[in-house]
Amino acid sequence: MPFNALKASQRFAKEQEVVRFLQGRGVFHTERTCVCGNAMKSWERNSRHGPRWRCNKANCGKEVPVRRGTWFDGHTLELNKTLVFVYSWSRGYTTMAVCSRRDEQQLCSWIKEATA
């Protein structure tokens, strides 16, 4: 199986890495304008709210989740888990298919060890 969920979870350990990945593919905004008219900057907030856009204007400081305006809006599942889920779903992987492939690989490994 070419997709390795372990490697993907290591590559996308931080939510900001997933955000950059999705921005590069046009899923998330790369620029954002505040309701006050000023540019917003990407801001990694260390809390349960995750990465956000924050207004550069000193007396505004409005924040907007990076998910706002995307199909991730309103969903709370961690982005790295969502990314693995969507990829797996798009490839037609099911729990049974993933488990059977893993079990098949494990069985082959055991046979090689036993016959060595």
Secondary structure, 3 states (H helix, E strand, C coil): CCCCHHHHHHHCCCHHHHHHHHHHCCCCCCCEECCCCCEEEEECCCCCCCCEEEECCCCCCCEEECCCCCCCCCCCCCHHHHHHHHHHHHCCCCHHHHHHHHHHHHHHHHHHHHHC
